Amino acid sequence: MGANNNMIGANDYIVSKIIKFRDPVCVLHLTGCTHYTNDPMHVFGRGNMATRWDLNCIYGGCRSCHSYIDTHPDEKEIYFSRIMEKESYNKAKKLSNTNVKYLPSDLNEINLKLKKIFNDITSSHKI
């Protein structure tokens, strides 16, 4: 179980780096927004393992907007269904409700894919 938790944490860390690079400015811009991305905001929550590392279901947000949106689920659905477009949102929502259990090999494969994505996006911005 410890190895799985380590890989889950490693995957979360890489996703956070990807999102902060991809979305340096908060995507929500709600009242009190500090504008700069501090957090990856999971559209369906990190507990939904089927979409936990799906970069189409994670957006950059400031801490203020992230805290607000996570405590207002009805508004969260409205905002993210607009950002993602309704059809994509509904498909992702259905997927997020799927019960998924990852083997260590699955988590390692996800980790390698996320590292590649991070390397690809950061190397394309180097001078």
C-alpha positions as CSV (number, residue, x, y, z in Angstrom):
1,M,0.0,0.0,0.0
2,G,2.9,2.4,0.8
3,A,4.3,2.1,-2.8
4,N,0.9,3.0,-4.2
5,N,0.6,6.0,-2.0
6,N,4.1,7.1,-3.1
7,M,3.2,6.8,-6.7
8,I,-0.2,8.6,-6.2
9,G,1.7,11.5,-4.5
10,A,4.3,11.5,-7.3
11,N,1.6,11.7,-10.0
12,D,-0.2,14.5,-8.1
13,Y,3.1,16.4,-7.9
14,I,3.7,16.2,-11.6
15,V,0.1,17.1,-12.4
16,S,0.5,20.2,-10.2
17,K,3.6,21.2,-12.1
18,I,1.9,20.7,-15.5
19,I,-1.2,22.7,-14.5
20,K,0.9,25.6,-13.1
21,F,2.8,25.7,-16.3
22,R,-0.2,25.3,-18.6
23,D,-2.5,27.6,-16.6
24,P,-0.3,30.2,-14.9
25,V,-3.3,32.5,-14.4
26,C,-6.5,31.4,-12.5
27,V,-9.2,30.2,-15.0
28,L,-12.1,31.3,-12.8
29,H,-11.5,34.9,-11.9
30,L,-14.1,35.0,-9.2
31,T,-14.5,37.8,-6.6
32,G,-11.3,37.8,-4.5
33,C,-9.3,36.1,-7.2
34,T,-5.5,36.6,-6.8
35,H,-5.0,35.8,-10.5
36,Y,-2.0,33.5,-10.2
37,T,-2.4,29.7,-10.1
38,N,-1.5,28.2,-6.8
39,D,-3.5,25.0,-7.1
40,P,-4.7,22.4,-9.6
41,M,-8.5,22.5,-9.4
42,H,-10.0,19.0,-10.0
43,V,-13.3,19.4,-11.7
44,F,-14.6,16.2,-10.0
45,G,-12.3,16.0,-7.0
46,R,-9.1,14.0,-6.4
47,G,-11.1,11.2,-4.8
48,N,-12.5,10.3,-8.3
49,M,-9.5,8.2,-9.4
50,A,-10.8,7.7,-13.0
51,T,-10.2,11.5,-13.7
52,R,-7.7,12.3,-11.0
53,W,-4.8,12.7,-13.5
54,D,-6.9,13.6,-16.6
55,L,-5.5,16.9,-17.6
56,N,-8.8,17.7,-19.3
57,C,-10.5,17.7,-15.9
58,I,-8.0,19.8,-14.0
59,Y,-7.5,23.6,-14.3
60,G,-5.2,26.1,-12.7
61,G,-6.7,28.3,-10.0
62,C,-5.7,30.7,-7.2
63,R,-6.3,29.5,-3.7
64,S,-9.2,31.9,-3.2
65,C,-11.2,30.6,-6.2
66,H,-10.2,27.0,-5.5
67,S,-11.5,27.3,-1.9
68,Y,-14.7,29.0,-3.0
69,I,-15.5,26.6,-5.9
70,D,-14.9,23.5,-3.7
71,T,-17.4,24.7,-1.2
72,H,-20.1,25.6,-3.8
73,P,-20.7,22.4,-5.8
74,D,-23.7,23.8,-7.8
75,E,-21.6,26.8,-9.0
76,K,-18.7,24.5,-9.6
77,E,-20.7,22.4,-12.0
78,I,-21.9,25.5,-13.8
79,Y,-18.4,27.1,-14.2
80,F,-16.7,23.9,-15.2
81,S,-19.4,22.8,-17.6
82,R,-19.0,26.1,-19.4
83,I,-15.2,25.9,-19.4
84,M,-15.2,22.3,-20.6
85,E,-18.3,22.6,-22.8
86,K,-21.3,20.7,-21.7
87,E,-20.9,17.6,-23.7
88,S,-17.3,17.1,-22.6
89,Y,-18.2,17.8,-19.1
90,N,-21.0,15.3,-19.0
91,K,-18.8,12.6,-20.5
92,A,-16.1,13.3,-18.0
93,K,-18.6,13.4,-15.1
94,K,-19.8,9.9,-16.1
95,L,-16.2,8.7,-16.2
96,S,-15.4,10.3,-12.9
97,N,-18.1,8.1,-11.2
98,T,-16.4,4.9,-12.4
99,N,-14.7,2.9,-9.7
100,V,-11.1,2.5,-10.6
101,K,-8.3,0.7,-8.7
102,Y,-4.8,1.1,-10.0
103,L,-2.1,-1.5,-9.8
104,P,1.4,-0.3,-9.1
105,S,2.3,-0.9,-12.7
106,D,-0.7,1.3,-13.8
107,L,0.5,4.1,-11.5
108,N,4.0,3.8,-12.9
109,E,2.7,4.0,-16.5
110,I,0.6,7.1,-15.6
111,N,3.7,8.6,-14.0
112,L,5.8,8.1,-17.1
113,K,3.1,9.6,-19.3
114,L,2.8,12.6,-17.1
115,K,6.6,13.1,-17.0
116,K,6.6,13.0,-20.8
117,I,3.8,15.6,-21.0
118,F,5.7,17.8,-18.6
119,N,9.0,17.5,-20.5
120,D,7.2,18.1,-23.8
121,I,5.4,21.3,-22.7
122,T,8.4,22.8,-20.8
123,S,11.0,22.0,-23.5
124,S,8.8,23.7,-26.2
125,H,9.1,27.0,-24.2
126,K,12.9,27.0,-23.7
127,I,15.0,29.7,-25.3
